[in-house]
Structures are given as C-alpha cells and as structure tokens.
Amino acid sequence: MSDSASTSPNRPRALSQTQSSTPLDANVKPSSWRRSCAGNWRVAATFLVTGIVSLAIRLLNLPVNRVIEARYCKQYYLSHDPAAIDPNGEVPEGLCKIRAVQEPLVWLENAIFIALTVCGEYLYGRHSGWAEPLQISSLRYR
C-alpha cells in the first residue's frame, strides 16, 4: 500500500494523543471548567454546613423552650388551678399544651428571633457597609 492510501478520505484515521474524540468549545479551557466545578462544590459545602449548624441550634433550643414553657405553665396553674401542680412543684407537660400557656411562649420565641435577626443585620450592615449604598438612615454609622 502506498502512503496515499492511508490518508484517503474514506478510511478513518487513528486519533493521535493530542486529539480528542469530543470537540471542545474554543472558549472554555479545561482548567477554567475544573475551577467552576470546584466553586460549585464549595457553595454546596457551605450550604450543607450552614444547614447542619442551623439544625443544631434548633435542637439546642428545644430544652430552653421546655424550661420557659414549664415556667409559664406553673405560673398559669398557680393562679387558675393549684391542684394541678404535683407535690414536687411541677406541672405535667400534657397540661401545658393549652392556649393560655402557648401564646406567651410563642410571643417570647418570636421576640427573641426578631431581636437576634435585627442585631445580626445591624452588625452585618455595620461591618460590611451595605447600609451606605442603600442610604438606610437608621443603619448609617458615622
């Protein structure tokens, strides 16, 4: 066979080591693609860690809520039905699930949440400078 037969258009040529079987976009370099994928993993990991921390904080707040609920419950039953309080000075948890006890508990939880959110936004705005471009007068720090 001659050299011209090996380069005929009807026969497929073997790919060299520098050629790829799939064409790459001329604008996308493999290194930039790898960096963008690595950035996506960082964002996903950040959201995952934030979610886990948020869940942990919620779980840690459950005992605090029970202590506050027990206080509101005891206060309610001292004034309305002292016989519901056992000899140890505790009220069974089942009796605490009434509207008169749950309303102040929910109000307090929401007040704490709002206070923490406002303080967080205040500190974030103060240190990041986001209040300046928006011209929010209550958050301007000079």
Phi and psi in degrees as a GROMACS rama.xvg file:
@    title "Ramachandran Plot"
@    xaxis  label "Phi"
@    yaxis  label "Psi"
@TYPE xy
-89.6657  170.037  SER-2
-67.2546  -27.6547  ASP-3
-72.6932  -26.0517  SER-4
-71.8985  -31.2344  ALA-5
-73.9065  -17.7075  SER-6
-108.973  18.3183  THR-7
-68.4319  150.068  SER-8
-69.366  -17.9693  PRO-9
-82.3371  -18.7293  ASN-10
-100.729  134.407  ARG-11
-72.1139  143.603  PRO-12
-96.0817  151.196  ARG-13
-73.2831  143.097  ALA-14
-76.3017  137.68  LEU-15
-80.3181  172.957  SER-16
-68.2985  -24.6466  GLN-17
-87.7147  -14.669  THR-18
-91.0375  151.486  GLN-19
-112.806  150.97  SER-20
-76.708  -20.8382  SER-21
-115.027  132.296  THR-22
-70.8563  139.358  PRO-23
-98.3268  146.558  LEU-24
-65.479  136.524  ASP-25
-67.3645  -25.2954  ALA-26
-84.5282  -18.8441  ASN-27
-104.72  118.969  VAL-28
-92.5804  146.45  LYS-29
-58.3186  -33.5025  PRO-30
-68.9484  -37.0773  SER-31
-70.4685  -33.4967  SER-32
-64.317  -42.4244  TRP-33
-63.4505  -40.4709  ARG-34
-64.8268  -38.7627  ARG-35
-68.6619  -36.645  SER-36
-67.1849  -39.6602  CYS-37
-64.0841  -37.6884  ALA-38
-64.7638  -38.7481  GLY-39
-63.6562  -38.5221  ASN-40
-66.6657  -35.9376  TRP-41
-64.9886  -41.9314  ARG-42
-64.4445  -45.1675  VAL-43
-62.2504  -41.4872  ALA-44
-65.3545  -37.8052  ALA-45
-63.08  -45.3404  THR-46
-63.8613  -38.8777  PHE-47
-63.0505  -46.946  LEU-48
-64.517  -41.5665  VAL-49
-61.7987  -42.1256  THR-50
-63.9029  -41.3891  GLY-51
-65.9303  -42.0163  ILE-52
-65.0777  -41.3409  VAL-53
-62.3479  -42.73  SER-54
-63.145  -41.4096  LEU-55
-62.8125  -41.1492  ALA-56
-64.3452  -41.6234  ILE-57
-61.3318  -42.9233  ARG-58
-67.4769  -33.5421  LEU-59
-71.467  -26.3653  LEU-60
-77.0646  -18.591  ASN-61
-59.2064  -47.373  LEU-62
-64.668  -34.3474  PRO-63
-64.5853  -42.1502  VAL-64
-62.3943  -38.4356  ASN-65
-66.0218  -39.3041  ARG-66
-64.4687  -43.8946  VAL-67
-66.8964  -40.1637  ILE-68
-62.309  -41.1724  GLU-69
-62.8909  -37.5345  ALA-70
-65.1713  -48.7489  ARG-71
-61.4829  -39.0118  TYR-72
-65.5161  -46.497  CYS-73
-63.4437  -40.8024  LYS-74
-61.5299  -41.7693  GLN-75
-64.9087  -48.2838  TYR-76
-74.0921  -22.3461  TYR-77
-64.1966  -35.6605  LEU-78
-92.0607  -21.5076  SER-79
-109.732  -38.8747  HIS-80
-153.051  80.0618  ASP-81
-61.3825  -19.0524  PRO-82
-69.7618  -18.599  ALA-83
-75.7773  -14.4999  ALA-84
-84.8174  127.79  ILE-85
-75.9944  170.909  ASP-86
-59.8495  -23.5439  PRO-87
-79.0006  -6.0764  ASN-88
88.4633  12.4007  GLY-89
-106.54  154.17  GLU-90
-110.039  132.81  VAL-91
-56.4178  142.165  PRO-92
-61.3021  -32.4496  GLU-93
-61.2972  -31.3149  GLY-94
-76.6029  -15.1563  LEU-95
-84.2524  -6.01539  CYS-96
-89.9485  46.7098  LYS-97
-112.126  159.436  ILE-98
-59.5449  -38.9369  ARG-99
-64.7426  -24.4781  ALA-100
-93.8818  -38.928  VAL-101
-73.7455  -32.7622  GLN-102
-60.4623  -50.3271  GLU-103
-66.3837  -29.9769  PRO-104
-65.1393  -46.3722  LEU-105
-64.5988  -40.6955  VAL-106
-60.2262  -45.2716  TRP-107
-64.8073  -42.6011  LEU-108
-60.6298  -43.4034  GLU-109
-67.9111  -38.1505  ASN-110
-63.4943  -41.8127  ALA-111
-64.6227  -42.988  ILE-112
-60.9184  -45.5935  PHE-113
-65.3728  -42.3879  ILE-114
-62.3729  -43.198  ALA-115
-66.2248  -38.0896  LEU-116
-65.9664  -45.7657  THR-117
-63.4042  -43.9603  VAL-118
-62.8561  -40.7981  CYS-119
-63.9049  -44.0647  GLY-120
-65.4635  -37.9177  GLU-121
-61.765  -48.844  TYR-122
-67.2129  -40.3232  LEU-123
-63.4121  -45.0662  TYR-124
-64.7054  -35.9933  GLY-125
-68.3556  -40.8489  ARG-126
-92.1202  -19.5129  HIS-127
-100.125  -19.3606  SER-128
82.1879  14.8912  GLY-129
-69.981  -21.7536  TRP-130
-73.0979  -29.8277  ALA-131
-62.6207  -53.7716  GLU-132
-65.8432  -28.8045  PRO-133
-81.5582  -10.2555  LEU-134
55.6182  48.2318  GLN-135
-85.9933  110.478  ILE-136
-66.6886  -35.0489  SER-137
-72.6298  -15.8751  SER-138
-112.292  12.3421  LEU-139
-81.7635  137.815  ARG-140
-123.164  107.042  TYR-141
